[in-house]
Amino acid sequence: MAVGIIIHITVGLEKRTEFFSQERIRIGSDEHSDLQIHTPGKDGTGAWFDLENADGVYRIVDFNAELDLRINEKPIRRFIAITDGDVIAVDDSDISFAFFSLETKSSLITTNREQPQISRFIEDAALESASSAKRDDAKAFLREFVRELSREISLTTKLIALVLIAAFITGILYIGFAVNSELRQSRKQSEEQANIIKRLEDKLGQTSDQIGELDKTNKDLIKQVSLAQNLRVDYGGAVCLIVGVYDLVDKRNGKVLRYADPQSFRPNPYEPTQSEDPGRPEMPPQIGLTTEGNGATVEYDFIGTGFHVGGGYIVTNRHVVRPWEEDDQVKQMMRAANGQARLKRLVIYFPNFAQPFPLRVRQLGTREDIAIAVIDPAMLPAEIPTVPLDLDSESAAVGKTVVTMGYPSGPDRLLAMVDDDEAKSINQRFGNSRQNLINFLAQSQKIVPLTTQGAITDLDAKRIVHDAKTAEGGSGAPLFGQAGKVIGVNFGVFTENTAANMAVPVRFALELLKKAGWQSPEELQKDPEKQSQVASTETNTNTAAKN
Protein backbone atom coordinates (compact mmCIF):
# COMPACT_ATOMS: atom_id res chain seq x y z
CA MET A 1 0.00 0.00 0.00
CA ALA A 2 1.39 3.33 -1.04
CA VAL A 3 2.19 5.85 1.65
CA GLY A 4 2.89 8.67 -0.80
CA ILE A 5 3.57 9.52 -4.42
CA ILE A 6 6.54 10.99 -6.27
CA ILE A 7 5.78 13.46 -9.02
CA HIS A 8 8.36 14.41 -11.63
CA ILE A 9 7.43 17.77 -13.15
CA THR A 10 8.72 19.05 -16.48
CA VAL A 11 8.06 22.68 -17.47
CA GLY A 12 10.06 23.52 -20.55
CA LEU A 13 13.71 23.09 -19.66
CA GLU A 14 13.05 23.08 -15.91
CA LYS A 15 12.60 19.73 -14.18
CA ARG A 16 11.85 18.94 -10.59
CA THR A 17 10.85 15.96 -8.44
CA GLU A 18 8.51 16.31 -5.45
CA PHE A 19 7.13 13.84 -2.91
CA PHE A 20 3.60 14.11 -1.43
CA SER A 21 2.11 11.97 1.34
CA GLN A 22 -1.25 13.69 1.96
CA GLU A 23 -4.56 12.06 1.03
CA ARG A 24 -5.57 14.74 -1.50
CA ILE A 25 -3.24 16.67 -3.81
CA ARG A 26 -4.26 19.69 -5.88
CA ILE A 27 -2.17 20.71 -8.87
CA GLY A 28 -2.79 24.05 -10.58
CA SER A 29 -1.71 27.64 -11.05
CA ASP A 30 -3.44 29.32 -8.08
CA GLU A 31 -2.04 29.87 -4.61
CA HIS A 32 -4.32 27.25 -3.07
CA SER A 33 -2.69 24.43 -5.07
CA ASP A 34 -0.36 21.98 -3.32
CA LEU A 35 1.80 21.96 -6.47
CA GLN A 36 1.69 25.40 -8.13
CA ILE A 37 2.92 25.81 -11.71
CA HIS A 38 4.05 29.28 -12.84
CA THR A 39 4.15 29.42 -16.62
CA PRO A 40 2.89 32.02 -19.13
CA GLY A 41 -0.46 31.26 -20.77
CA LYS A 42 -1.74 29.05 -17.95
CA ASP A 43 -1.90 31.51 -15.05
CA GLY A 44 -5.28 32.32 -13.65
CA THR A 45 -6.85 29.02 -14.68
CA GLY A 46 -7.01 27.87 -11.04
CA ALA A 47 -6.96 24.13 -10.25
CA TRP A 48 -5.82 21.86 -13.09
CA PHE A 49 -6.55 18.47 -11.54
CA ASP A 50 -6.96 16.82 -8.09
CA LEU A 51 -5.56 13.47 -6.91
CA GLU A 52 -7.00 11.57 -3.97
CA ASN A 53 -5.64 8.50 -2.16
CA ALA A 54 -8.28 5.74 -1.96
CA ASP A 55 -7.12 2.43 -0.42
CA GLY A 56 -3.51 3.11 -1.29
CA VAL A 57 -4.16 4.08 -4.91
CA TYR A 58 -4.18 7.69 -6.12
CA ARG A 59 -6.99 8.53 -8.52
CA ILE A 60 -7.94 11.59 -10.52
CA VAL A 61 -11.10 12.91 -8.79
CA ASP A 62 -11.46 16.24 -10.56
CA PHE A 63 -9.89 18.14 -13.50
CA ASN A 64 -10.25 21.32 -15.55
CA ALA A 65 -11.85 20.31 -18.87
CA GLU A 66 -10.73 23.56 -20.55
CA LEU A 67 -7.00 22.58 -20.40
CA ASP A 68 -7.40 19.48 -22.62
CA LEU A 69 -5.36 17.28 -20.24
CA ARG A 70 -4.17 13.89 -21.54
CA ILE A 71 -2.83 10.87 -19.63
CA ASN A 72 -0.47 8.62 -21.56
CA GLU A 73 -1.59 10.50 -24.73
CA LYS A 74 -5.23 9.61 -24.07
CA PRO A 75 -8.03 11.92 -22.92
CA ILE A 76 -8.14 12.19 -19.16
CA ARG A 77 -11.17 10.89 -17.25
CA ARG A 78 -12.34 11.04 -13.65
CA PHE A 79 -11.39 8.27 -11.21
CA ILE A 80 -8.54 6.92 -13.36
CA ALA A 81 -5.99 5.18 -11.12
CA ILE A 82 -2.43 6.54 -11.30
CA THR A 83 0.19 3.82 -11.79
CA ASP A 84 3.95 3.97 -11.94
CA GLY A 85 5.18 5.71 -15.03
CA ASP A 86 1.88 7.43 -15.94
CA VAL A 87 2.36 10.83 -17.58
CA ILE A 88 -0.20 13.62 -17.61
CA ALA A 89 0.53 16.31 -20.19
CA VAL A 90 -1.10 19.65 -20.92
CA ASP A 91 -1.96 19.74 -24.60
CA ASP A 92 -0.16 22.33 -26.76
CA SER A 93 2.41 23.00 -24.03
CA ASP A 94 5.70 21.68 -22.69
CA ILE A 95 4.22 20.87 -19.25
CA SER A 96 4.01 17.25 -18.07
CA PHE A 97 3.75 15.30 -14.83
CA ALA A 98 5.21 11.80 -14.33
CA PHE A 99 4.09 9.75 -11.31
CA PHE A 100 5.92 7.09 -9.33
CA SER A 101 4.84 5.15 -6.22
CA LEU A 102 7.00 5.19 -3.13
CA GLU A 103 7.15 1.36 -3.14
CA THR A 104 7.95 1.02 -6.83
CA LYS A 105 9.55 -2.32 -7.67
CA SER A 106 11.84 -2.75 -10.61
CA SER A 107 10.53 -4.94 -13.39
CA LEU A 108 14.06 -5.77 -14.64
CA ILE A 109 15.97 -6.30 -11.37
CA THR A 110 14.94 -8.93 -8.79
CA THR A 111 16.58 -9.57 -5.40
CA ASN A 112 16.30 -13.20 -4.24
CA ARG A 113 16.30 -12.48 -0.54
CA GLU A 114 13.70 -11.37 1.92
CA GLN A 115 13.58 -7.65 2.20
CA PRO A 116 14.03 -6.28 5.72
CA GLN A 117 11.01 -4.91 7.39
CA ILE A 118 11.47 -1.17 7.83
CA SER A 119 9.31 0.50 10.43
CA ARG A 120 7.04 3.24 9.22
CA PHE A 121 8.46 5.92 11.47
CA ILE A 122 11.99 5.20 10.27
CA GLU A 123 10.88 5.51 6.69
CA ASP A 124 9.08 8.79 7.44
CA ALA A 125 12.12 10.08 9.28
CA ALA A 126 14.37 9.14 6.41
CA LEU A 127 12.12 10.88 3.92
CA GLU A 128 11.96 13.97 6.09
CA SER A 129 15.71 14.01 6.49
CA ALA A 130 16.19 13.46 2.79
CA SER A 131 14.02 16.47 2.03
CA SER A 132 15.77 18.75 4.52
CA ALA A 133 18.64 21.00 3.77
CA LYS A 134 20.98 19.00 6.08
CA ARG A 135 20.20 15.58 4.68
CA ASP A 136 23.90 14.66 4.14
CA ASP A 137 24.87 15.37 7.77
CA ALA A 138 21.86 13.46 9.02
CA LYS A 139 22.80 10.38 6.98
CA ALA A 140 26.37 10.50 8.15
CA PHE A 141 25.36 10.82 11.79
CA LEU A 142 22.87 7.98 11.52
CA ARG A 143 25.38 5.75 9.75
CA GLU A 144 28.09 6.38 12.34
CA PHE A 145 25.65 5.87 15.21
CA VAL A 146 24.52 2.49 13.84
CA ARG A 147 28.11 1.34 13.30
CA GLU A 148 29.16 2.29 16.82
CA LEU A 149 26.13 0.60 18.33
CA SER A 150 26.84 -2.56 16.33
CA ARG A 151 30.42 -2.71 17.60
CA GLU A 152 29.41 -2.33 21.26
CA ILE A 153 26.62 -4.96 21.26
CA SER A 154 27.50 -8.63 20.99
CA LEU A 155 25.95 -10.93 18.46
CA THR A 156 24.22 -12.98 21.17
CA THR A 157 22.70 -9.89 22.70
CA LYS A 158 21.58 -8.76 19.31
CA LEU A 159 19.92 -12.09 18.61
CA ILE A 160 18.21 -12.19 22.01
CA ALA A 161 16.99 -8.61 21.66
CA LEU A 162 15.83 -9.34 18.15
CA VAL A 163 13.91 -12.41 19.32
CA LEU A 164 12.36 -10.54 22.23
CA ILE A 165 11.42 -7.61 20.06
CA ALA A 166 9.98 -9.91 17.42
CA ALA A 167 8.03 -11.83 20.07
CA PHE A 168 6.77 -8.62 21.66
CA ILE A 169 5.76 -7.13 18.35
CA THR A 170 4.11 -10.39 17.31
CA GLY A 171 2.18 -10.51 20.59
CA ILE A 172 1.11 -6.92 20.29
CA LEU A 173 0.06 -7.43 16.70
CA TYR A 174 -1.86 -10.57 17.59
CA ILE A 175 -3.63 -8.91 20.51
CA GLY A 176 -4.32 -5.82 18.42
CA PHE A 177 -5.66 -7.92 15.57
CA ALA A 178 -7.88 -9.94 17.91
CA VAL A 179 -9.19 -6.86 19.70
CA ASN A 180 -9.72 -5.05 16.42
CA SER A 181 -11.60 -8.03 14.96
CA GLU A 182 -13.76 -8.30 18.05
CA LEU A 183 -14.44 -4.60 18.07
CA ARG A 184 -15.25 -4.63 14.38
CA GLN A 185 -17.62 -7.54 14.82
CA SER A 186 -19.28 -5.90 17.82
CA ARG A 187 -19.57 -2.59 15.96
CA LYS A 188 -21.12 -4.35 12.98
CA GLN A 189 -23.65 -6.14 15.19
CA SER A 190 -24.44 -2.90 17.01
CA GLU A 191 -25.00 -1.08 13.73
CA GLU A 192 -27.29 -3.85 12.49
CA GLN A 193 -29.26 -3.79 15.74
CA ALA A 194 -29.44 0.01 15.63
CA ASN A 195 -30.72 -0.10 12.06
CA ILE A 196 -33.35 -2.67 13.01
CA ILE A 197 -34.43 -0.59 16.01
CA LYS A 198 -34.54 2.56 13.87
CA ARG A 199 -36.72 0.85 11.26
CA LEU A 200 -39.04 -0.43 13.96
CA GLU A 201 -39.21 3.03 15.54
CA ASP A 202 -39.99 4.59 12.16
CA LYS A 203 -42.76 2.08 11.52
CA LEU A 204 -44.09 2.58 15.04
CA GLY A 205 -44.03 6.36 14.55
CA GLN A 206 -45.85 6.07 11.23
CA THR A 207 -48.44 3.78 12.76
CA SER A 208 -48.87 6.14 15.70
CA ASP A 209 -49.28 9.12 13.36
CA GLN A 210 -51.85 7.23 11.29
CA ILE A 211 -53.77 6.24 14.41
CA GLY A 212 -53.62 9.84 15.63
CA GLU A 213 -54.87 11.19 12.31
CA LEU A 214 -57.62 8.58 12.22
CA ASP A 215 -58.64 9.39 15.78
CA LYS A 216 -58.63 13.10 15.01
CA THR A 217 -60.71 12.53 11.88
CA ASN A 218 -63.21 10.42 13.82
CA LYS A 219 -63.46 13.05 16.53
CA ASP A 220 -63.94 15.78 13.96
CA LEU A 221 -66.67 13.78 12.23
CA ILE A 222 -68.42 13.05 15.52
CA LYS A 223 -68.08 16.67 16.57
CA GLN A 224 -69.37 17.89 13.22
CA VAL A 225 -72.35 15.53 13.24
CA SER A 226 -73.29 16.46 16.79
CA LEU A 227 -72.28 20.13 16.55
CA ALA A 228 -75.80 21.55 16.21
CA GLN A 229 -77.17 19.36 18.99
CA ASN A 230 -74.35 20.22 21.37
CA LEU A 231 -74.67 23.95 20.69
CA ARG A 232 -78.43 23.75 21.24
CA VAL A 233 -77.86 22.17 24.64
CA ASP A 234 -75.00 24.49 25.67
CA TYR A 235 -76.16 27.88 24.35
CA GLY A 236 -79.79 27.53 23.29
CA GLY A 237 -80.83 29.25 26.52
CA ALA A 238 -78.81 32.36 25.61
CA VAL A 239 -80.61 33.01 22.29
CA CYS A 240 -83.52 35.38 22.94
CA LEU A 241 -86.62 36.45 21.02
CA ILE A 242 -86.76 40.23 20.63
CA VAL A 243 -90.28 41.75 20.56
CA GLY A 244 -90.99 45.44 20.15
CA VAL A 245 -93.67 47.99 19.30
CA TYR A 246 -93.23 51.45 17.79
CA ASP A 247 -95.58 54.17 16.64
CA LEU A 248 -95.29 57.43 14.73
CA VAL A 249 -95.44 60.88 16.35
CA ASP A 250 -95.37 64.42 15.04
CA LYS A 251 -91.87 65.94 15.16
CA ARG A 252 -93.22 69.35 16.20
CA ASN A 253 -95.45 68.50 19.15
CA GLY A 254 -94.74 64.83 19.83
CA LYS A 255 -98.42 63.85 19.44
CA VAL A 256 -99.31 60.42 18.14
CA LEU A 257 -100.08 60.24 14.43
CA ARG A 258 -103.39 58.65 13.46
CA TYR A 259 -105.14 57.71 10.29
CA ALA A 260 -107.44 60.53 9.23
CA ASP A 261 -110.38 58.19 8.63
CA PRO A 262 -110.83 55.29 11.05
CA GLN A 263 -112.36 53.30 8.21
CA SER A 264 -109.55 54.02 5.75
CA PHE A 265 -106.95 51.57 4.68
CA ARG A 266 -104.37 50.67 7.30
CA PRO A 267 -101.31 48.66 6.23
CA ASN A 268 -101.07 45.19 7.71
CA PRO A 269 -97.80 45.03 9.65
CA TYR A 270 -97.54 41.30 8.91
CA GLU A 271 -97.47 41.78 5.16
CA PRO A 272 -94.20 42.50 3.30
CA THR A 273 -93.33 46.13 2.63
CA GLN A 274 -92.91 47.76 -0.77
CA SER A 275 -89.12 47.29 -0.60
CA GLU A 276 -89.51 43.59 0.21
CA ASP A 277 -92.23 42.96 -2.40
CA PRO A 278 -91.91 45.24 -5.48
CA GLY A 279 -95.21 43.95 -6.79
CA ARG A 280 -97.10 45.32 -3.81
CA PRO A 281 -98.95 48.63 -4.57
CA GLU A 282 -97.73 51.72 -2.78
CA MET A 283 -99.84 53.42 -0.11
CA PRO A 284 -102.48 55.61 -1.73
CA PRO A 285 -101.30 59.21 -1.53
CA GLN A 286 -104.73 60.45 -0.46
CA ILE A 287 -104.48 58.60 2.84
CA GLY A 288 -103.00 61.18 5.25
CA LEU A 289 -102.01 61.12 8.90
CA THR A 290 -103.10 63.54 11.57
CA THR A 291 -102.76 64.10 15.29
CA GLU A 292 -106.49 64.84 15.65
CA GLY A 293 -109.60 62.66 15.63
CA ASN A 294 -110.28 59.14 16.73
CA GLY A 295 -108.59 57.30 13.90
CA ALA A 296 -106.41 54.29 14.58
CA THR A 297 -102.88 55.14 15.65
CA VAL A 298 -100.04 54.26 13.31
CA GLU A 299 -98.46 51.47 15.30
CA TYR A 300 -96.34 48.46 14.35
CA ASP A 301 -94.87 45.57 16.23
CA PHE A 302 -91.74 43.63 15.22
CA ILE A 303 -89.71 40.59 16.18
CA GLY A 304 -86.09 39.50 15.84
CA THR A 305 -83.33 37.46 17.44
CA GLY A 306 -80.49 38.33 19.79
CA PHE A 307 -78.01 36.48 21.99
CA HIS A 308 -76.47 37.09 25.40
CA VAL A 309 -72.67 37.61 25.55
CA GLY A 310 -72.35 38.20 29.29
CA GLY A 311 -73.09 40.95 31.79
CA GLY A 312 -76.61 41.49 30.42
CA TYR A 313 -75.30 42.60 27.00
CA ILE A 314 -77.35 41.47 23.98
CA VAL A 315 -76.02 41.43 20.40
CA THR A 316 -78.47 41.79 17.50
CA ASN A 317 -78.98 43.76 14.26
CA ARG A 318 -79.55 47.47 13.94
CA HIS A 319 -82.58 46.88 11.72
CA VAL A 320 -84.08 44.59 14.40
CA VAL A 321 -84.28 47.32 17.06
CA ARG A 322 -84.93 50.12 14.52
CA PRO A 323 -87.10 48.43 11.90
CA TRP A 324 -88.61 51.69 10.60
CA GLU A 325 -85.25 52.53 8.98
CA GLU A 326 -85.65 49.56 6.62
CA ASP A 327 -89.37 49.97 5.80
CA ASP A 328 -89.83 52.16 2.72
CA GLN A 329 -93.58 52.55 3.32
CA VAL A 330 -93.13 53.74 6.87
CA LYS A 331 -90.42 56.18 5.78
CA GLN A 332 -92.77 57.54 3.15
CA MET A 333 -95.50 58.04 5.75
CA MET A 334 -93.10 59.85 8.08
CA ARG A 335 -91.93 62.18 5.32
CA ALA A 336 -95.49 62.95 4.30
CA ALA A 337 -96.66 63.70 7.86
CA ASN A 338 -93.41 65.23 9.19
CA GLY A 339 -93.33 62.41 11.70
CA GLN A 340 -90.78 60.22 13.40
CA ALA A 341 -90.77 56.77 14.95
CA ARG A 342 -91.03 56.28 18.69
CA LEU A 343 -90.14 53.03 20.38
CA LYS A 344 -92.96 52.18 22.77
CA ARG A 345 -91.91 48.75 23.96
CA LEU A 346 -88.76 46.62 23.57
CA VAL A 347 -88.44 43.36 25.50
CA ILE A 348 -86.77 39.97 25.09
CA TYR A 349 -87.88 36.44 25.95
CA PHE A 350 -85.41 33.74 26.91
CA PRO A 351 -86.29 30.03 26.56
CA ASN A 352 -87.87 28.50 29.68
CA PHE A 353 -88.62 31.93 31.20
CA ALA A 354 -92.19 33.21 31.19
CA GLN A 355 -91.51 36.86 31.96
CA PRO A 356 -90.04 39.26 29.42
CA PHE A 357 -87.00 41.38 30.22
CA PRO A 358 -86.93 45.10 29.31
CA LEU A 359 -84.27 45.89 26.74
CA ARG A 360 -82.43 49.18 26.14
CA VAL A 361 -80.37 49.98 23.07
CA ARG A 362 -76.81 50.99 23.98
CA GLN A 363 -74.82 51.15 20.71
CA LEU A 364 -75.73 51.13 17.00
CA GLY A 365 -73.40 50.32 14.13
CA THR A 366 -73.00 53.09 11.57
CA ARG A 367 -71.89 50.98 8.62
CA GLU A 368 -72.41 47.41 9.71
CA ASP A 369 -75.87 46.09 10.67
CA ILE A 370 -75.03 45.57 14.35
CA ALA A 371 -76.69 46.81 17.55
CA ILE A 372 -75.79 46.36 21.22
CA ALA A 373 -78.56 46.38 23.82
CA VAL A 374 -78.57 45.65 27.55
CA ILE A 375 -80.88 44.30 30.22
CA ASP A 376 -80.56 44.92 33.93
CA PRO A 377 -77.84 42.50 35.21
CA ALA A 378 -79.71 42.32 38.52
CA MET A 379 -82.72 40.85 36.69
CA LEU A 380 -80.62 38.39 34.66
CA PRO A 381 -81.17 34.78 35.85
CA ALA A 382 -78.03 32.81 36.61
CA GLU A 383 -79.24 29.96 34.39
CA ILE A 384 -78.84 32.02 31.21
CA PRO A 385 -75.51 31.05 29.63
CA THR A 386 -72.99 33.32 27.95
CA VAL A 387 -72.28 32.77 24.28
CA PRO A 388 -68.51 32.74 23.52
CA LEU A 389 -67.11 34.88 20.69
CA ASP A 390 -64.52 33.55 18.24
CA LEU A 391 -62.07 36.16 16.95
CA ASP A 392 -59.82 33.69 15.11
CA SER A 393 -59.78 34.69 11.45
CA GLU A 394 -59.13 31.08 10.39
CA SER A 395 -62.42 29.92 11.92
CA ALA A 396 -64.33 31.46 9.01
CA ALA A 397 -63.33 29.68 5.80
CA VAL A 398 -65.26 28.49 2.76
CA GLY A 399 -66.56 24.96 3.26
CA LYS A 400 -66.46 24.96 7.06
CA THR A 401 -69.54 23.93 9.00
CA VAL A 402 -71.70 26.59 10.67
CA VAL A 403 -74.76 26.48 12.92
CA THR A 404 -77.30 29.22 13.49
CA MET A 405 -79.98 29.52 16.20
CA GLY A 406 -82.82 32.00 16.02
CA TYR A 407 -86.54 32.64 15.69
CA PRO A 408 -87.29 32.72 11.95
CA SER A 409 -90.98 33.36 11.13
CA GLY A 410 -91.58 34.38 14.77
CA PRO A 411 -94.62 32.87 16.51
CA ASP A 412 -95.78 31.13 13.33
CA ARG A 413 -92.78 28.82 13.48
CA LEU A 414 -93.31 28.30 17.23
CA LEU A 415 -96.93 27.34 16.64
CA ALA A 416 -95.86 24.89 13.96
CA MET A 417 -94.02 22.92 16.65
CA VAL A 418 -97.25 22.08 18.58
CA ASP A 419 -100.16 19.82 17.65
CA ASP A 420 -102.62 21.07 15.03
CA ASP A 421 -105.58 21.13 17.41
CA GLU A 422 -103.62 23.06 20.02
CA ALA A 423 -102.32 25.48 17.38
CA LYS A 424 -105.87 26.18 16.14
CA SER A 425 -107.04 26.77 19.68
CA ILE A 426 -104.20 29.21 20.36
CA ASN A 427 -104.83 31.06 17.11
CA GLN A 428 -108.50 31.44 17.94
CA ARG A 429 -107.68 32.92 21.32
CA PHE A 430 -104.76 35.22 20.38
CA GLY A 431 -104.73 35.44 16.59
CA ASN A 432 -105.54 39.16 16.60
CA SER A 433 -102.78 40.11 19.03
CA ARG A 434 -99.24 38.98 18.42
CA GLN A 435 -98.17 40.38 21.80
CA ASN A 436 -100.69 38.24 23.66
CA LEU A 437 -99.78 35.23 21.52
CA ILE A 438 -96.07 35.56 22.38
CA ASN A 439 -96.86 36.04 26.06
CA PHE A 440 -98.92 32.86 26.02
CA LEU A 441 -96.13 30.93 24.26
CA ALA A 442 -93.67 32.18 26.88
CA GLN A 443 -95.98 31.11 29.71
CA SER A 444 -96.27 27.69 28.06
CA GLN A 445 -92.44 27.49 27.67
CA LYS A 446 -92.80 27.07 23.92
CA ILE A 447 -90.28 29.77 22.99
CA VAL A 448 -87.42 27.67 21.70
CA PRO A 449 -84.89 28.78 19.03
CA LEU A 450 -84.67 26.94 15.73
CA THR A 451 -81.24 25.34 15.18
CA THR A 452 -80.01 24.71 11.64
CA GLN A 453 -76.68 23.60 10.25
CA GLY A 454 -74.95 24.42 6.96
CA ALA A 455 -71.63 25.49 5.50
CA ILE A 456 -69.89 28.70 4.51
CA THR A 457 -70.30 29.22 0.75
CA ASP A 458 -68.47 32.54 0.35
CA LEU A 459 -66.94 35.33 2.43
CA ASP A 460 -65.07 38.60 2.33
CA ALA A 461 -63.81 41.09 4.88
CA LYS A 462 -67.34 42.24 5.84
CA ARG A 463 -69.64 39.32 4.95
CA ILE A 464 -69.96 35.62 5.71
CA VAL A 465 -72.28 33.85 3.26
CA HIS A 466 -73.71 30.49 4.33
CA ASP A 467 -76.53 28.07 3.52
CA ALA A 468 -77.85 27.31 7.04
CA LYS A 469 -81.62 27.64 6.63
CA THR A 470 -83.29 30.62 8.25
CA ALA A 471 -86.06 33.13 7.48
CA GLU A 472 -87.40 36.57 8.38
CA GLY A 473 -87.23 36.92 12.14
CA GLY A 474 -83.87 35.13 12.21
CA SER A 475 -82.00 38.42 11.86
CA GLY A 476 -79.63 38.98 14.77
CA ALA A 477 -79.14 35.25 15.33
CA PRO A 478 -75.67 34.01 16.23
CA LEU A 479 -73.67 32.10 13.61
CA PHE A 480 -71.52 29.46 15.29
CA GLY A 481 -68.32 28.06 13.75
CA GLN A 482 -66.91 24.55 14.05
CA ALA A 483 -65.13 25.48 17.29
CA GLY A 484 -68.51 26.10 18.98
CA LYS A 485 -68.05 29.87 19.18
CA VAL A 486 -69.85 32.72 17.42
CA ILE A 487 -68.11 33.88 14.24
CA GLY A 488 -70.88 36.16 12.89
CA VAL A 489 -74.31 37.78 13.34
CA ASN A 490 -77.01 36.97 10.77
CA PHE A 491 -78.44 40.05 9.07
CA GLY A 492 -79.56 39.09 5.55
CA VAL A 493 -82.11 36.41 4.75
CA PHE A 494 -82.83 35.50 1.13
CA THR A 495 -85.85 33.24 0.90
CA GLU A 496 -85.30 32.48 -2.79
CA ASN A 497 -81.69 31.36 -2.36
CA THR A 498 -80.90 29.45 0.83
CA ALA A 499 -77.19 29.47 0.00
CA ALA A 500 -76.97 33.26 0.23
CA ASN A 501 -77.81 34.01 3.83
CA MET A 502 -75.36 36.56 5.16
CA ALA A 503 -73.79 37.40 8.49
CA VAL A 504 -71.60 40.22 9.79
CA PRO A 505 -68.22 38.99 11.16
CA VAL A 506 -68.27 39.04 14.94
CA ARG A 507 -65.29 41.41 15.21
CA PHE A 508 -67.59 44.32 14.26
CA ALA A 509 -69.87 43.42 17.17
CA LEU A 510 -66.84 43.27 19.47
CA GLU A 511 -65.93 46.88 18.64
CA LEU A 512 -69.41 48.10 19.64
CA LEU A 513 -69.38 45.93 22.76
CA LYS A 514 -66.14 47.56 23.91
CA LYS A 515 -67.63 51.01 23.33
CA ALA A 516 -70.69 50.03 25.36
CA GLY A 517 -68.50 48.99 28.33
CA TRP A 518 -68.72 45.24 27.89
CA GLN A 519 -65.97 43.03 29.26
CA SER A 520 -65.33 39.46 28.25
CA PRO A 521 -65.81 36.71 30.88
CA GLU A 522 -62.04 36.22 30.95
CA GLU A 523 -61.47 39.89 31.76
CA LEU A 524 -64.13 39.85 34.47
CA GLN A 525 -62.59 36.77 36.08
CA LYS A 526 -59.26 38.58 36.34
CA ASP A 527 -60.93 41.66 37.91
CA PRO A 528 -63.94 40.64 40.10
CA GLU A 529 -64.06 44.14 41.64
CA LYS A 530 -64.59 45.72 38.24
CA GLN A 531 -67.30 43.17 37.53
CA SER A 532 -69.19 44.36 40.63
CA GLN A 533 -68.73 47.98 39.58
CA VAL A 534 -70.13 47.27 36.12
CA ALA A 535 -73.13 45.48 37.59
CA SER A 536 -73.75 48.34 40.04
CA THR A 537 -73.47 50.93 37.25
CA GLU A 538 -75.93 49.03 35.08
CA THR A 539 -78.40 48.76 37.93
CA ASN A 540 -78.20 52.48 38.75
CA THR A 541 -78.58 53.42 35.09
CA ASN A 542 -81.63 51.24 34.65
CA THR A 543 -83.21 52.59 37.85
CA ALA A 544 -82.68 56.17 36.71
CA ALA A 545 -84.19 55.36 33.32
CA LYS A 546 -87.29 53.86 34.95
CA ASN A 547 -87.74 56.87 37.22
Secondary structure, 3 states (H helix, E strand, C coil): CCCCEEEEEEECCEEEEEEECCCEEEEECCCCCCEECCCCCCCCCCEEEEEEEECCEEEEEEECHHHCEEECCEECCCCCECCCCCEEEECCCCEEEEEEECCCCCCCCCCCCCCCCCCHHHHHHHHHHHHCCCHHHHHHHHHHHHHHHHHHCCHHHHHHHHHHHHHHHHHHHHHHHHHHHHHHHHHHHHHHHHHHHHHHHHHHHHHHHHHHHHHHHHHHHHHHHCHHHHHHHHHHHHEEEEEEEEEEEECCCCCECEECCCCCCCCCCCCCCCCCCCCCCCCCCCCCEECCCCCCECEEEEEEEEEECCCCEEEECHHHHCHHHHCHHHHHHHHHHCEEEEEEEEEEECCCCCCCEECEEEEECCCCCCEEEECCHHHCCCCCCCCCECCCHHHCCCCCEEEEEECCCHHHHHHCCCCHHHHHHHHHHHCCCHHHHHHHHHHCCCCCCEEEEEEEEEECCCCEEECCCCCCCCCCCEEECCCCCEEEEEEECCCCCHHHEEEEEHHHHHHHHHHHCCCCHHHHHHCHHHHHHHHHHHHHHHHHHHC
